[in-house]
Amino acid sequence: MKVDGLEIETQRIGSSTGPTLVFLHEGLGSIGQWRDFPRKVSQATGLGAFVYSRAGYGKSDPLPMPRPVTYMHEEAARLPQILQTAGIGDAILVGHSDGASIAILYAAKHPCRGLILEAPHVFTEEAGLRSIEKAREAYENGELKPRLARWHQDVDAAFWGWNGPWLHPDFRAWNIEASLPDIGAPILVIQGVDDEYGTRAQVDAIAGKARRVQTLLLDKCGHAPHKDQPEATLQAMTRFVQSLP
């Protein structure tokens, strides 16, 4: 699919009509890294799903480097064109990590049926930044680069397009809490208690400033509830989607 002159890797699952689950991957994610989870959510809810790799990830075209601190705002601004090109007019956004933040920024300006936010970020936390520094060390000197290279055709673009902005000094002031009151859609937030990139403070901020929020905190769960606690995450998402008008 071509968007803004970029070739974007996409996947359709199930029906292409009616409400559609739109999956927005994490900062180092792609279509492939969701594995079969979008299909499971689609089957459990009876809704079609649309999954895509953002520019610079998976098999999508790369973007100019370095990426700016505002890269998630840029991705949220590109999302309307992606949905229009895909023929999706009734979206339920399912965002993980960076994808959840992009969903928040999008939903503050555009209508959608619902938001599922998995391990979202609305401001920076020192513990999260330390984990991102550890990821940089693992990429430069450990096994992270070859692991990611399985999924991304330009692995350096994928990694540094995420890690570079987060560790830029200006990113410490990054905060999107002001977007939360403008979201009219119902929200489900799912957070792992052991998430190394974010704490319950993220959940509390969303619950305190957005209008209609359900929250789920999962024990024995890190940054990816759909991988660490797949059944509980699937059940919660299914209940939420079935409760939407």
N, C-alpha and C positions, 0 to 999 in steps of 0.2 A: 504494500500500500504506500502511495506517495503522499507525503505531507510536508509542506514547506520545502519542496524539492528534495526531501530526504526519503529514502526507502526504509519503511518501518516494518519490522517483522511482526506478523499478527497470527492469531489462531482463533477460530470460531468453534464453539462447542454447542451442540444442541440447536434449539430454535433460533432463528434470526429475526423473529418478530416478538413484539410485546416487551415487557420489562427485561432488561439485560444486565447480568452481573459483569462489571468491568473491573478486571484485576490489574492493580497498579503495584509493580514489584518494588522490592527494597533497593537500597543504594547500590548494592553489588549484584542485583538480581537480573532475571531475564525470564522469557517464557519457559525455557527448559527447567529452570530452577524451582518453579512452582510444582514440578513433577505432575502427579495426577490430581492434585488437590482441587483445581478449578473444575475438573470433570466431576469430582465427588460432590461439590457444592451444587453444581448444575443438576445432577441427578437427584440429589436430596430435595431440592427446592422446586424442581420442574421448570426452571428458567434456563434460557440460553446464557452462554458466557462468551465474553470477548476478552482475550488476553493479548497483550503486546509488549514488546521490548522497546524501551525508550531509546532514542537516538544515542549511540555510543555503547549500547549494550546488546548482548545476544548477537543476532545476525543483522541488526539495524545499522544504517550508516552512522559513522562517527560524526561528532561535532567538533568545531575548532577548540583547541585547548590553549590556555587553561580555562576551565569552567568558572563562572563568577560565583560569588557568595550567594547571589540571588537565583541560582540555577533551578531551585524548586519552584520559584515564582514563574520562571520561564516555561517550565514543563506544565504548570497549571494553565498558563496562557495558551499553550499549544493543544491542550486536551480538547477544547471545543471543536477544533478542526479535525482532530482524530476521530471524535465521536461522529461528527457530521459525515466524514468520508466513509466511515464504517456503517452509516445508516442507523445509528443508535440515537433515538430521541427520548428514551425513558431508561435512565441508568440507575443502577444501584452500585455505588463505588465500593470496591473491596481493596483497601490499601494497606500495604505492609511497610512499616518504618518510613523511609523517604516517601514511598507511595501513599502512606496515610497522610503525611503532611501535604503532599500535592493534592490529595482529595479534599482536605480542609480548605486549602486556598481556592480550589475550583468551586466548591459548594458554597463558599461565602459570596460568590458572584453569579452563580448559575443554579437553576433549579435541578434537583435530582430527587429520586424517590427515597433514597436512604444512603447512609454511610456506615460501612464496617471498617473500623480503624484498628489494625493489629500492630501493637508496639509503636504508637505514634509519637512524634516529637512536635512540641509547640514552642520549646525554648531549649537552649543548650544547658547541659549539666556537666560539671567537672568530671564525674565518674564516666560519663559517656565519652567525653573527649579523651580521657586516658585510655579507654578501650579502643578508640579509633587510632591513637598513637601506637598501641600494641599491634593493631592490624597493619599499620605501615611497616613496622619492624618485621612482621611475619611475611609481608609481601616482598620486602627487599632482601631478607636474609633467611626466610623459612620456606614452607611448602604452600603458602597461600597462592602465589602466582601460578604455579602449574595446575593447582586445583581449579582456579577461576578460568584458566585458559581453555578448559574443556567446554565452557559455556559461552565465551565471548570471542568473536573473531578479531577484535582489537582489545586485548586484555589490559594494556596500559591505559587506553582511553577509558575503559570501564572503571578501573581502580582509581586512577588519579582524578577522573571527573567527579568522583565522590569524596575521596580522601583529601584531596587538595583544598576544596572549599571548606570542609569541616574543620581543618586544622589551620586555616587562614586566621590571623589575629582578628579580623573584622567579624568572623563568624560568632565570636563570643557574644556579640550583641544581637544575634539573630533571634527573632521572637515573632510568632504569628498568632499570639493569643487574641489580638485585636480582631482577627477574622472570625473567631468563634461565635460571637453574638449574632452575626449576620447569616448564620446557617439555619435555614428553616426546616431542613429534613431531619428525621429521627436518626440518632447515632448509636451505634454499639461500639464500645471500646473493649478490646481484649488485650490484657497485659500479663506477661509472665512475671512472677514474683522475683525470679532470679535473672531478669533481663540485665545484661551487662552494659547495655547502651542507654537505658532509661529507667527511671524509678516511678513509683506510684504518684509522684508529684505531677507527672504528665497527665495521668488519668484524672487527678483531682482538679487540675486546671481546666480540662475539657468539661468535666461534669459541672464545675462551678460557673462556667461562662457561656456554654452553649445551652440551647433551650430544652431539647428532649434527648436525654442521654441515658443509656443503660451501660453498666460496666461489669466486667468479669475479670477477676484476678485469679490466675492459675498457679497453684503450687507446683514445684518441681518443673519449672518451665522457664526457659531463657527468652531470647530475642525473637524466636520464631514459633509462636504457639501452634501454628498449623503443622509444624514438624515435631515439636516436643510433646504436645498434647493434642494430637490430631482429632481424636474422637470428641473430646470435650469442645474443641474449637468448632468442629463441623456441626455439632448439635446446637451450639449457641448461635452460630450464623444462620442455621436453618430456621430455628425458632424466630429469630429476629426478622428474617425475610418474610416468613409466613405471617408475621404480625403487621406488616406494612399495608397501608390501605391501597 
